[in-house]
Amino acid sequence: MPEKGDVLNGRYEILEKIGQGGMSTVYRAMDKRLGRVVALKVLKKELAEDEEYSRNFLREARTTACIISPNVVATYDISGDEEPYRYLVMELVEGVTLKNYIAKKGPLSNDETIQIALMAAEGLGDSHRAGVIHRDIKPANIVVSKEGRVKVIDFGIAMPSSDSKDEEAVLGSVHYISPEQAADGTADVRSDVYSLGATMYEMATGRPPFDGVSADDILEAHRANALVPPKVYAKKIFSALSDIIVKCLRKDPDERYQSMEELISDLRRCQKEPSGHFVHFYKTDEKKKESRKGDSRIRRKYAVIAGVALLALTLAAAAVIFAVRRVNNGTEGETRAVEAANESGSSDLNIVIDAGNPVPSLVGLSVDEAKSVLNEKKLSIVVAGKEYSDNYSPNTIIRQEPEEGVQADAGSAVVVTVSMGTETDSALAQLKGLTMEAAQEKLKAVGVEVTGAKKVFSEDVEEGLVAGSEINPESAKLLSEDENGETVRKNTGVILLISAGKESDGVIMPNLLGLNYVQMVSVLMSNGLEEGNVTKVPQDNVAKGVVTAQSQTPGELIKKGMKIDVQMNLDPEEKVEANWEEATYYDVDSDGELSPEYFYADIDTVVQTPGVFGPSQDSSFVNVGVRLIQDVNGVSEYSTISEPRPIATGSKLPLTIKNIRGAYGVSAGRLEVYDADTDTTIMGYDLIFEPRSAS
C-alpha cells in the first residue's frame, strides 16, 4: 500500500492514513496540480487483483460521479488502468460519522435529529434523481462535518435504479436493512426510506429499531416483528417526528413514504408543527391496493387520546382496542371504539391522527409564509396594521389573534400585526428614486450616516438617482447591547447605491493598465467603448509603450459609447506602435519560431468574464489565466498559455492567439480561460492541432 510521501499519478501526494475498512484504506492527500487536500480511497492490493472486487470498486466510482449534491461526498478522479493501485480521489470531509456522534452524545435532540435527517434525505433525493439507490444507509455511512454539514458516503453496494435486484450484491447492515432487502435483495427508493427511518430511530432513541442475538434474528425481526414506537424510549420526542419515523419503518413499501421528497416535506412541516398529527398512514390489502390505483388513498381522521398497549418483540398482538375521542373547540364530541388487527401482529394501528384544528404560531413568519401555513389548516389571514419594531425584521409578523394553540373553525381568520422594522429600516425602504442629497437628509433624521456611494445598474430608476442602499460592513453594527443588557438594533453607516441606468445601456469599465496600444483599443471595442485622447508621459518603473493611467476607474459602471482617455509610457516624440497583425490580449510565451517537434493550433474569439459588478459582488476584478490541457499517452498534461492577471468583472476580452504549441503527434487539446482564485473554468474551447512548417 502507498506510504507517506508517495505520489500517485505524479499528482496525489500521500500525507497520512486516516481510515481503513475491509476493502480499502483511506488517506489524506494533496492534489499538487490544484493545490487542494483530498481523500484518497485505495483498494487493498489483494482485492485489486480480484476481478469482481475491482469491478465493484469501479462501479462505486461511476455511481458517485453522476451524483451532484451538497449532501453527497463528491468523487473527483479515478486511477488509470496502468497504475499500480486502484484508487478513488474524493472530497475530504473533516468530521465524524453519525455512528460515532450518537455514541458520544447519546440520543439526539428533536431539532438535531430533524436537521440531520433533512440533509441526509436531500442527498439521497439527489442520488435517486440521478438513478442511484444507496442500499446501505446507516449511521456509519453518514458524516457530520465540523461545520454541521451532513454528507452521505460509501456507495460501495449502491446500484442503478434500473438494476434494483442483485443476487450477488452485499446486503446492507442488518440493523438498518429493509424487509424486502432482508427477504430477497430487492431494493428501490423506498428501501432507502426505510434505512433512513431506522437511522432516525437510533438518533432519537440511542438504539436501533430491532436487535437480536444473531444477524438472522435481526433480519427476521425486520421482516416480521412489531415495531416499538420511538416515543416509548424517547419520552420527549415530538409527536410528529415519532409518526414520521414509524411511517418510514412500515414493512410494506407501499405504506412508507414513496419518495425522499415526501419525507422531506413532512420533516419540514414537523419543524413548524412539532406536536401536529399530520402524517398520513394507510393500510395495504388487496382491496385497498385496487382503490389506490384510482389515485386515491384511504384517509381516516381521528383524535387519539387513549394509550397504546405495547407488546414485546417476541409476542404477537391479535387486536388492540383504542378509545378515540374527537375534540372540537375545547368541547368533547363523539367517542367511539376502533378495533384493528395488524397482519404481522403489530400493535401500531393504521389511523390518521388529527388533534383538531389548533391555530399555529405565526410570529416571526412573513405574511406569505403565514398564508401557506394557514392554508393547510383551512384558515385565512387578515393584516390589521403595521408598526415599528426593534425585535422583528420588516414584513414579519409581530402579534396574532387568536394566539397559538387556540382551536379555530375552518374558514375563520387569524388577525396579525406586521413589523415595519426599526425607524431606520423604514427610512432605508423609502430611499428609492430620491436624489443623493434628499436621501442623506432622510437618513440623517433617523441618526444614520451616509459613508459612501457606488453605482449599480437599475432597470427602473433614472440614472443619477438612488436605487437603494446597503449597510457599510466596516462601520455598521446591526445588533448590540444597551446599558440594561438588552439586545437592540443599530445602523451606523450606509452606502447609497446610485443608478447608472439600465444594464443594456451601460458597461463595466475594463482594466487597461499594462496593455499596449493594440490591446487597449481591442478591449475598448469589445466592451462598446471608444478611444479618447492618448497622452504620452515617460515613466521609468513600467514597460515601454503600455497604458499607465485611464480616465475611468476599472470596475466603475459607465455608459456604452463613452470615449476613454489614457496615458501611456512613451516619450512625447515617440510614435504609438500599432501592429494589428499581431493583435492579442494575452502575452504568449514563445520562442517566436515554429518547430517540427510540436503541433500547433490557433484561436480567435471573445471571452465574457463572469458576473456583474454590484452591491453583492465582493470584488470588481477576477484573476483570469489561460491554460492548455492535452491527453499525452493517457496522462492529462497542463501548460500555461498566459499567467493570471486581474480583469474587470463582466468585461469582454478578445482572445486571439496564433501558433499555440502542443505536444508532438497529439491532434486534440482544450484551451481553458479560468478564474485563478477559484480554479474554475470560465470558458473552454476544443482545438485541433497540426504540424506546421518553420518556413
WORAUR-V97683 format. One record per helix or strand of 2 or more residues. SS is the DSSP state (helix for helix, strand for strand). FROM is the first residue (numbers start at 1). LEN is the number of residues. If there is no record, write none. Layout:
SS,FROM,LEN  SS,FROM,LEN
This chain:
strand,7,2  strand,12,9  strand,24,8  strand,36,8  helix,45,4  helix,51,15  strand,75,4  strand,87,4  strand,95,3  helix,98,8  helix,110,20  strand,132,2  helix,139,3  strand,142,4  strand,150,3  strand,159,2  helix,161,3  helix,179,6  helix,189,17  helix,215,10  helix,230,3  helix,239,10  helix,253,3  helix,260,13  helix,286,7  strand,301,2  strand,320,9  strand,331,10  strand,352,2  helix,367,10  strand,380,8  strand,396,6  strand,413,7  helix,423,7  helix,436,10  strand,450,7  strand,466,6  strand,479,3  strand,487,3  strand,494,6  helix,503,3  strand,506,3  helix,517,10  strand,530,7  strand,546,5  strand,557,3  strand,563,6  helix,580,3  strand,599,10  strand,621,12  strand,635,14  strand,652,11  strand,668,8  strand,680,9
